[in-house]
Amino acid sequence: MKIVLRDHRLDLKGHTMKIRDDGANKKAARGFAKFLAIFIIMSVAIFGDTMYYIQMQKIFAGNGLLQILSLVGAFTSVIAVGYLLLGKTAVFEPGGQMIMSWVAFSIEMAVIALNIMVVFNHDTSGPMAAWATISPATPVVHMLLIGLVYFMDPELKEAHKDKEMASKQRQSDREYEEMMQDARLTVKRKHLEYTVKNLDAAINSPESQAKLAQHATTMHDGLLTELSGRSLPTTVESDDIYNSRSEGRFGRR
């Protein structure tokens, strides 16, 4: 019985190792298949851009700077295809961005095919002649397609929403500060009106009028003293002046 159990355990262990080996082999095969798919797609894209560059080189023969620029423009298709492959594999989110990436990838393949065909076609009329006229602008097509895919990224949409929310918050804060400033000015204005009203009432009171009259008399005497150079006599009440004049005229009895 013990020997049978050991054999049974060995069989289970061997079966488990076989399953692991099969899983590792499948994983390796799957990885190699992905590599081949990417290699084929990128090779075709490089071939198509090379044909496109040959066509552009004929136009800009003799001008080294324009040939370099045409080389950069020609291989934008390869870069665009690489971006789409990488994005579809690990970056793009399901939904609108993924759908747009499929559309862009299909158009990229069609553009590459047309650029290859136009190099080997020498017909000066027909559809290929029309595409030969349009083909120099294919880098713009790549830019448009990649731009559409890029700007459909949900993270960008969320970032734009965050910026919009932050902008609204700043606007609300500004409006709050403006309202607070208006409130402060309103309170200051009312306080000033109340102060002016009370000052006006205080000035018109009999006590204030008497003090103002006394102050005006003092200022008047000081001004006359300054102008004449003499000190004015002490002010005598009207009754005392009248009595002194009467005594001087009639004498005392």
VEXVEXMAR-751607 format. One record per residue (C-alpha): residue number from 1; x, y, z. Coordinates in steps of 0.1 Angstrom, whole numbers. Layout:
# VEXVEXMAR-751607
   resi       u       v       w
    NUM       X       Y       Z
...
END
This chain:
# VEXVEXMAR-751607
   resi       u       v       w
      1       0       0       0
      2      28      24       8
      3      44      18     -26
      4      12      25     -44
      5       7      57     -26
      6      41      68     -35
      7      36      60     -71
      8       3      79     -70
      9      20     109     -56
     10      47     108     -82
     11      21     106    -109
     12       3     137     -95
     13      36     156     -93
     14      45     147    -128
     15      11     157    -141
     16      14     191    -124
     17      48     197    -139
     18      35     187    -173
     19       7     213    -170
     20      31     240    -159
     21      54     232    -189
     22      24     233    -213
     23      14     267    -198
     24      49     281    -201
     25      51     269    -237
     26      17     284    -246
     27      28     317    -229
     28      60     317    -249
     29      42     309    -281
     30      17     336    -275
     31      45     361    -268
     32      63     351    -300
     33      31     354    -320
     34      26     390    -307
     35      62     398    -317
     36      56     384    -352
     37      24     404    -356
     38      41     436    -345
     39      72     429    -367
     40      50     423    -398
     41      29     455    -392
     42      60     476    -385
     43      79     461    -415
     44      50     470    -439
     45      48     505    -424
     46      86     510    -429
     47      84     497    -464
     48      55     520    -473
     49      73     550    -458
     50     105     541    -476
     51      85     541    -509
     52      70     574    -499
     53     104     589    -492
     54     117     577    -526
     55      89     596    -542
     56      96     627    -521
     57     133     625    -528
     58     127     628    -565
     59     109     661    -559
     60     135     675    -536
     61     166     663    -555
     62     195     686    -550
     63     182     702    -517
     64     197     684    -487
     65     176     703    -461
     66     143     695    -478
     67     153     659    -482
     68     160     656    -445
     69     126     672    -437
     70     109     649    -462
     71     126     619    -445
     72     111     630    -412
     73      77     635    -427
     74      78     602    -446
     75      84     581    -415
     76      57     597    -394
     77      35     569    -406
     78      58     543    -389
     79      57     564    -357
     80      19     567    -359
     81      15     529    -364
     82      38     523    -335
     83      18     546    -313
     84     -14     529    -322
     85       0     494    -316
     86      14     504    -282
     87     -18     523    -273
     88     -41     495    -283
     89     -19     470    -263
     90     -14     488    -230
     91     -27     524    -230
     92     -60     531    -247
     93     -92     528    -227
     94    -123     509    -239
     95    -149     531    -256
     96    -145     560    -279
     97    -107     561    -279
     98    -104     524    -287
     99    -129     527    -315
    100    -111     558    -329
    101     -78     539    -327
    102     -93     511    -350
    103    -105     537    -375
    104     -71     555    -374
    105     -52     522    -378
    106     -74     513    -409
    107     -68     546    -425
    108     -31     544    -418
    109     -30     510    -436
    110     -49     525    -466
    111     -25     554    -468
    112       5     532    -467
    113      -9     510    -494
    114     -17     540    -516
    115      18     554    -511
    116      33     521    -522
    117      11     519    -553
    118      17     555    -564
    119      55     548    -565
    120      51     519    -589
    121      23     535    -609
    122      33     558    -638
    123      -1     566    -651
    124      -6     604    -652
    125     -43     601    -651
    126     -70     584    -631
    127     -74     578    -593
    128     -36     572    -587
    129     -27     604    -604
    130     -52     622    -580
    131     -36     604    -550
    132      -1     614    -563
    133     -13     650    -559
    134     -26     644    -524
    135       1     621    -511
    136      26     649    -501
    137       1     659    -474
    138      -1     624    -458
    139      19     635    -427
    140     -10     658    -420
    141     -34     629    -422
    142     -12     610    -396
    143     -12     641    -374
    144     -50     644    -376
    145     -56     607    -368
    146     -32     605    -339
    147     -45     638    -326
    148     -80     626    -325
    149     -70     593    -308
    150     -49     612    -283
    151     -74     638    -273
    152    -101     611    -268
    153     -81     598    -238
    154    -104     597    -208
    155     -76     609    -185
    156     -73     641    -206
    157    -111     646    -204
    158    -109     642    -166
    159     -80     666    -164
    160    -100     691    -185
    161    -129     687    -161
    162    -106     692    -131
    163     -93     724    -147
    164    -128     736    -155
    165    -139     729    -119
    166    -108     747    -105
    167    -116     776    -128
    168    -152     778    -116
    169    -139     776     -80
    170    -115     806     -86
    171    -143     825    -103
    172    -166     819     -73
    173    -138     830     -49
    174    -134     862     -70
    175    -171     869     -69
    176    -172     863     -31
    177    -143     887     -26
    178    -160     913     -48
    179    -192     909     -28
    180    -172     913       4
    181    -156     944      -9
    182    -189     959     -19
    183    -203     951      15
    184    -174     968      32
    185    -178     999      10
    186    -216    1000      17
    187    -209     998      55
    188    -183    1026      53
    189    -206    1047      32
    190    -234    1044      57
    191    -211    1050      86
    192    -199    1082      69
    193    -235    1094      62
    194    -244    1087      98
    195    -213    1106     110
    196    -220    1136      88
    197    -256    1137     100
    198    -246    1137     136
    199    -219    1163     130
    200    -244    1186     113
    201    -268    1182     142
    202    -240    1189     167
    203    -229    1220     148
    204    -264    1235     147
    205    -269    1231     185
    206    -269    1263     206
    207    -238    1252     225
    208    -218    1246     194
    209    -230    1279     179
    210    -218    1298     210
    211    -184    1280     210
    212    -181    1288     172
    213    -189    1324     178
    214    -164    1327     207
    215    -138    1310     185
    216    -145    1334     156
    217    -142    1364     179
    218    -108    1351     192
    219     -96    1346     157
    220    -108    1380     147
    221     -90    1397     176
    222     -58    1378     169
    223     -59    1389     132
    224     -64    1426     140
    225     -36    1424     165
    226     -13    1409     139
    227     -23    1436     113
    228     -22    1467     135
    229       8    1456     156
    230     -11    1467     188
    231     -28    1446     214
    232     -65    1452     215
    233     -80    1463     248
    234     -98    1437     269
    235    -134    1432     257
    236    -159    1449     280
    237    -194    1437     283
    238    -220    1461     268
    239    -237    1468     301
    240    -204    1479     317
    241    -196    1502     288
    242    -230    1518     290
    243    -227    1524     327
    244    -193    1539     324
    245    -204    1562     297
    246    -234    1573     318
    247    -213    1580     348
    248    -189    1601     328
    249    -217    1622     312
    250    -239    1628     342
    251    -216    1622     372
    252    -224    1602     402
    253    -252    1611     425
END
